[in-house]
Amino acid sequence: MFVRALFLLLLAANLGAASWLVFAPNMRAAPVPASDPGVPKLALLAERDRGDDASAEMAAPPESRADLGNDECHSIGTFPTQADVRAAIGVLTPVVRRIQFREAHATQARGYWVYLPALATREQALAAARQLSQKGVRDYYVVTAGDQQNTISLGLFRDQGNAERRRSEIAALGFSPQSIARTEELPVYWLDYAVDRAHPLDWRAKLGAGAAALREQPIQCF
């Protein structure tokens, strides 16, 4: 009897729960605001930039085919850093039709090295070093490893004239020193711009003192 009553009670509870799930009103929680009242909504920097770009594009209609035919393009460089070229872009953007920058690589001198060429063995290199010492030469170094092993370094010089004087001094002592330029590849930057050929741009006046070391060359329009 007890088991039957328990079964009927559980059956009634299940039927009641099923009826509530089917017929109960759909209660949805109110959405939680993204920020407190009076606090501005956060925006990603990329979203803000896209919005600014879009408004700028709408404010400046694209050039017609006739306008493009009247364009002439030039490149200004070289700028040693991105900060330099971006500063120039900020100055010239309002007075040109299009502007961009690009990276290139240039070989630049890092100074000059005076040395005695590598000898066949370490013993020969040490013997040559002793001869230098006996003749009053103190500033030298015997390279003990690497591509220049058994070379005798006689100094690094920023100025070519100083390097040549050092080479001449050692040559006068009966040795055969050599001098070479030390170089490295460094990034440099060019600024490209387009203007109406009827209204050439005096970019040197716009850039002021920063334009002294720059040069200009014509390029194909972009």
Stockholm file with secondary structure:
# STOCKHOLM 1.0

chainA/1-222         MFVRALFLLLLAANLGAASWLVFAPNMRAAPVPASDPGVPKLALLAERDRGDDASAEMAAPPESRADLGNDECHSIGTFPTQADVRAAIGVLTPVVRRIQFREAHATQARGYWVYLPALATREQALAAARQLSQKGVRDYYVVTAGDQQNTISLGLFRDQGNAERRRSEIAALGFSPQSIARTEELPVYWLDYAVDRAHPLDWRAKLGAGAAALREQPIQCF
#=GR chainA/1-222 SS CHHHHHHHHHHHHHHHHHHHHHHSCCCCCCCCCSSCTTCCCCCCHHHHHHHHHHHHHHHSCCCCHHHHHTEEEEEEEEESSHHHHHHHHHHHGGGSSEEEEEEEEEEEEEEEEEEECCCSSHHHHHHHHHHHHHTTCCCCEECCSSTTTTCEEEEEESSHHHHHHHHHHHHTTTCCCEEEEEEEEEEEEEEEEEEETTSCCCHHHHHGGGGTTCEEEEECCC
#=GC SS_cons         CHHHHHHHHHHHHHHHHHHHHHHSCCCCCCCCCSSCTTCCCCCCHHHHHHHHHHHHHHHSCCCCHHHHHTEEEEEEEEESSHHHHHHHHHHHGGGSSEEEEEEEEEEEEEEEEEEECCCSSHHHHHHHHHHHHHTTCCCCEECCSSTTTTCEEEEEESSHHHHHHHHHHHHTTTCCCEEEEEEEEEEEEEEEEEEETTSCCCHHHHHGGGGTTCEEEEECCC
//
